Amino acid sequence: MKKKNRVRKSQEFQKLIHSASKKANASFVLYYAPKSEEEARIGVSLSRKMGKAVERNLYKRQIRMMCQEMIDFKTYPYDCIVIARFGYKERSYAINKNNLEKLMLNAIIQ
């Protein structure tokens, strides 16, 4: 995922979380708001309880790759924050990808 498609600053995370709609399932919490720039952006967050830094970075890379495969950033209408829940660790990559895809489609349909 390109850097221009990421939410990187803490202020941007807070702004999106406080002003956005929310959807959740066993693996993820998704905050989404209408995009503020030309292309959609995605931010990924994990709790320190998810493991050491090496594990958390692996999970973040996986989630970014899932988003990159699912979303066309030019046409997707939202900026999103994806927060991985502890259940993420217990499920396979395929199941987690399916859960995230359902959440993102649900956000558009609503």
N, C-alpha and C positions, 0 to 999 in steps of 0.2 A: 504494500500500500504506500502510495506517495505521501510525503510529509504534508503537502497541501490538503490532503484528505484526512488529516488527523486533528483532533482537538488536543492541544498540548499544554496550554496554560491553565493553572489552577483557577483563575478568575473565570475562564470560559467554561470549565467544568461546573463551577458553582452556579453560574448564570443559567446554564442548560438544566441542571438538576432542579433549581428552584422554579423555573418558568415552564418546564416541560410536562408533557403527559407521561404516564408510567404504565408499563406492562411488565408482567413477571411470570416465570414458571420455575420449575425445580432447579434449573441450572443457571438462569440469568435474570437480571433485572434490566429492563430497557427503558431509558428516558429518551424521549424524542420531541423535537420542536421543529417548526418550519425552518428550512435552511436560511442562513443569513448571508451566504456568499453564493457565488456562481455554481460551485460544486458542493455536494454533501460532504460532511465530515463525520468521522467516527472517533470516539474516545473510549479507551478500555481501562477499567480499574479493577483491582483485586485487593482483598484484605490480606494483611500480613499473616493471618491464620491459615492461609492457603498453602503455606510452605516457605521454604527459604527462597532467596532472590532468584536462584537458578530456576527453580520450579515455576515461580510466578512469571518470570520472563518467557519461559516456554509456553505457558498458558496464554499470555498476551500475544505472542507470535501466532499461536494457533487461532485465536479469536480474530486477529487482524486478517489472517489468511482466509478464514471463513467469510468474513465481510467482503474481502476483495473478490472472492469467487461468486458471491451472491448478488452484489450491488453494482449497478452502473451509476457511478457517482455523479454524472451529469444529469441523469433523469430522476434519481431517487429524491423525493421531496423533503427529506428531514435531515437535520443534524442529530446524531445519536450518541448517547453514552451507554456503553454496555458494561454492566457490573457482573462479574462472575460470582456465583454463589458457591458454597462449599460442595454442593452436589456435583459440580462440574468435574471434580477430581474422580468421582466414583463412576462416571459414565465414559463410554468410548467416544472417540473423536466424531464418528459418524452420527451417533445419537445426539451429541451436543450440537453438531452442525444442523441437524434436523430441527432441534428445539429452537435454535437461534433463527433459522429461516422462518419457522412458524410465527415467532414473535414479530419479526420484521414485516412479514406479509400482513399480519393482524393489525399492525400499526397503520399500514396503508389503507386497509379495508375499512377501518373504523371511520 
